[in-house]
Amino acid sequence: MFGLFSKKENPDCPIDPAMRLWMENSFLWLATQFGHDNIATKPMLLPTPQHFPITYNGSQESLLKTAEIVATQMEIDINEIKIDTYDQNIQEFSGDFGHRIWTEVDKDSDEKLSAGLYFGKNEEGKYEILIEKKSLNDPENLVATLAHEFSHIKILGEKRLDFNDEELTDLTPVVFGLGIFNANSAFKEHRSFDSYSHNSLGYLKQREWGYALALYSFFREEENPDWLKYLAPNIKSDFKKSMDFINANIDKVFIEEYKGGQT
């Protein structure tokens, strides 16, 4: 694993030191839970027609076909999941209503909308998951939302933890080879000739996604992996900064212990 990459002299870590240690410790915890060899060798899913041969037209069929691909990648039996959609504009959800993944409309707005909901098992013994209808028209966000909700199954449903940790749930798709989708969905720009806006999905920040993917690449001993070309430019930049730090600190990465209160 060590010495594969070129090193820059004393590069700064792009994320907070405490978050770095939490992320490294959490990554190793996930690797132990789901198998080091499994994570090191599992093929990564890419945003290509080869991996997702689906016509994305906002239909229920496109949702279910995507869910089946993501479930297979995450080693979940799709027959154990009941998936439906909801309309965020219908304000039915309030309080502690399941576990949500949030989409932030704009950094200057306090408004947050839920993109997906996880409920655990219903009376039929199936995990109930709801996906916001607008996600069906954005394939990358749809995959990211499904991966996050399915991560609740892997962590809570399979009883690996008895409490909800949304940051850990955000990190889980990375070890299953779905990190491109969640990272790219973490910050999306929307520009026109007279306006600019962005929206974000999930709980980890943009730079933290770059570091998470760098850990994934380092763990798998991948030097300049081909999948980098599918990353959004801002995520790719954070990935490269993270790799520079990791390669200059291989005596620390995955070794130092996190002393905080997270997993």
C-alpha positions in Angstrom: 0.0 0.0 0.0 2.8 2.4 0.9 5.1 4.3 -1.5 2.9 4.0 -4.5 2.3 7.6 -5.0 4.5 10.7 -5.5 4.9 12.9 -2.5 4.8 16.7 -2.0 6.7 18.2 0.9 4.6 18.9 4.0 1.2 19.3 2.3 -1.7 20.4 4.5 -4.6 18.1 5.2 -7.7 19.6 3.5 -10.0 18.6 6.3 -10.2 19.2 10.0 -7.7 17.0 12.0 -10.4 15.6 14.2 -12.6 14.8 11.2 -9.6 13.2 9.5 -9.1 10.8 12.4 -12.8 10.0 12.6 -12.9 9.3 8.9 -9.9 7.0 8.9 -11.1 5.1 12.0 -14.6 4.8 10.6 -13.3 3.6 7.2 -11.3 0.8 9.0 -14.4 0.0 11.0 -16.5 -0.4 7.8 -13.7 -2.4 6.2 -13.7 -4.8 9.2 -17.5 -5.1 9.0 -17.7 -5.8 5.3 -14.4 -7.4 4.6 -11.0 -5.9 3.8 -10.5 -8.1 0.8 -14.1 -7.5 -0.4 -13.5 -3.7 -0.3 -10.1 -3.9 -1.9 -11.3 -5.9 -4.8 -15.0 -5.1 -5.4 -15.4 -3.4 -8.8 -16.5 0.2 -8.5 -19.7 1.3 -10.1 -19.4 4.2 -12.6 -22.0 6.7 -14.0 -22.0 5.0 -17.4 -24.7 3.2 -19.5 -22.6 0.0 -19.1 -23.1 0.0 -15.3 -26.6 1.6 -15.4 -28.3 0.5 -18.6 -31.5 2.4 -17.7 -33.6 5.0 -19.4 -34.0 7.8 -16.9 -37.4 9.2 -17.6 -38.7 9.7 -14.0 -40.6 6.5 -14.1 -41.1 4.0 -11.2 -39.5 1.4 -13.4 -36.2 3.4 -13.7 -36.2 3.7 -9.9 -36.7 0.0 -9.3 -34.1 -1.0 -11.8 -31.6 1.4 -10.3 -32.4 0.2 -6.8 -31.7 -3.4 -7.9 -28.3 -2.5 -9.2 -27.3 -0.6 -6.1 -28.7 -3.3 -3.8 -26.6 -6.0 -5.6 -23.5 -3.8 -5.3 -24.2 -3.4 -1.6 -24.9 -7.1 -1.0 -28.6 -6.6 -0.1 -31.5 -8.7 -1.3 -33.7 -6.3 -3.2 -36.7 -8.6 -2.3 -36.3 -7.5 1.3 -36.9 -3.8 0.4 -40.1 -2.0 -0.3 -39.4 1.2 -2.2 -41.9 3.9 -3.0 -41.8 7.7 -3.8 -43.2 10.8 -2.1 -43.6 14.4 -3.1 -41.6 16.8 -0.9 -44.1 19.6 -1.8 -46.7 17.7 0.2 -45.7 18.6 3.8 -46.6 15.3 5.5 -43.3 14.6 7.1 -42.4 16.2 10.5 -40.6 15.3 13.7 -38.7 12.1 14.0 -40.1 10.5 10.9 -37.6 7.8 10.0 -34.0 8.6 9.1 -33.6 11.2 6.4 -30.9 12.2 3.9 -31.1 15.9 3.4 -30.7 18.0 0.3 -29.7 21.7 0.9 -31.2 24.0 -1.7 -28.7 26.8 -1.3 -25.9 27.6 1.1 -27.6 30.9 1.9 -30.9 29.3 2.6 -32.1 27.6 5.9 -34.4 25.4 3.9 -33.6 21.7 3.7 -35.6 19.2 1.9 -35.5 15.4 2.4 -34.3 13.4 -0.6 -34.9 10.0 1.0 -36.4 8.3 4.1 -35.5 5.0 5.8 -38.0 3.4 8.2 -36.6 0.0 9.1 -38.7 -3.1 8.7 -42.5 -3.0 8.3 -45.1 -5.6 9.4 -44.2 -7.7 6.3 -40.6 -7.8 7.4 -39.4 -5.6 4.6 -37.2 -2.5 4.9 -39.3 0.6 3.9 -37.6 3.3 1.9 -39.1 6.3 0.3 -37.4 8.4 -2.5 -38.4 11.9 -3.3 -39.9 12.1 -6.8 -37.6 14.8 -8.1 -34.6 12.5 -7.6 -35.9 10.2 -10.3 -35.0 12.8 -12.9 -31.4 13.1 -11.7 -29.7 9.7 -12.1 -26.6 10.6 -10.1 -28.6 11.9 -7.2 -30.9 8.9 -7.4 -28.0 6.5 -7.1 -26.5 8.6 -4.2 -29.8 8.7 -2.3 -30.4 5.0 -2.7 -26.9 4.2 -1.6 -27.3 6.3 1.5 -30.7 4.8 2.4 -29.4 1.3 1.7 -26.5 2.1 4.0 -29.0 2.4 6.8 -29.9 -1.2 6.1 -26.2 -2.2 6.3 -25.6 -0.3 9.5 -28.9 -0.3 11.4 -30.9 -3.1 9.7 -28.1 -5.6 9.9 -27.6 -4.5 13.6 -24.0 -3.4 13.3 -24.9 -0.4 15.4 -27.9 0.3 17.6 -27.9 4.1 17.0 -28.1 6.2 13.9 -24.9 7.9 12.7 -25.6 9.9 9.5 -21.9 10.7 8.8 -21.0 7.0 9.0 -24.0 6.2 6.8 -22.7 8.8 4.3 -19.3 7.2 4.3 -20.6 3.6 3.8 -21.3 3.8 0.0 -17.6 4.6 -0.5 -16.4 1.2 0.7 -19.0 -0.4 -1.6 -17.7 1.3 -4.6 -20.4 3.9 -5.0 -18.5 6.9 -3.7 -18.4 8.8 -7.0 -22.2 9.3 -6.9 -22.4 10.5 -3.4 -19.3 12.7 -3.7 -20.5 14.4 -6.9 -24.0 14.9 -5.4 -22.4 16.7 -2.4 -22.0 19.9 -4.3 -23.6 20.7 -7.6 -23.4 24.1 -9.3 -26.2 25.5 -11.5 -25.2 28.4 -13.7 -27.0 30.5 -16.3 -26.1 33.7 -18.0 -27.5 35.8 -15.1 -27.5 33.5 -12.1 -25.7 31.0 -10.0 -26.8 28.6 -7.4 -25.9 25.2 -5.9 -27.4 22.3 -4.0 -25.9 19.7 -1.8 -26.9 16.2 -0.8 -26.0 14.4 2.4 -24.1 15.1 5.5 -20.4 15.1 4.6 -18.9 18.2 3.2 -17.2 18.6 -0.2 -13.6 18.4 1.1 -14.5 15.4 3.3 -15.7 13.5 0.2 -12.4 14.2 -1.4 -10.6 12.7 1.6 -13.0 9.8 1.8 -12.3 8.8 -1.9 -8.5 9.3 -1.3 -8.7 6.9 1.6 -10.6 4.5 -0.7 -7.9 4.8 -3.4 -5.1 4.4 -0.9 -6.7 1.4 0.7 -7.1 -0.3 -2.7 -3.5 0.6 -3.7 -4.8 2.5 -6.8 -2.4 4.9 -8.4 -4.2 7.5 -10.6 -7.4 5.3 -10.9 -9.3 5.6 -14.1 -12.5 6.5 -12.2 -11.1 10.0 -11.4 -12.3 11.2 -14.7 -15.9 10.8 -13.5 -15.4 13.1 -10.5 -16.7 16.7 -10.6 -13.8 19.1 -10.8 -14.1 20.4 -7.3 -14.2 16.9 -5.8 -11.2 15.8 -8.0 -9.3 18.8 -6.7 -10.0 17.9 -3.1 -9.1 14.3 -3.8 -5.7 15.3 -5.2 -5.0 17.5 -2.2 -6.0 14.6 0.1 -3.7 12.2 -1.7 -0.8 14.6 -1.4 -1.4 14.7 2.4 -1.8 10.9 2.7 1.3 10.1 0.7 3.3 12.5 2.8 2.0 11.0 6.0 1.8 7.2 5.4 3.2 6.7 9.0 0.0 8.2 10.4 -2.9 7.3 8.0 -5.1 4.5 9.3 -2.8 4.3 12.4 -3.7 7.2 14.7 -6.7 6.6 17.0 -9.7 8.9 17.1 -10.5 10.1 20.6 -13.9 11.6 19.9 -17.4 10.3 20.5 -18.2 8.8 17.0 -17.6 5.3 15.8 
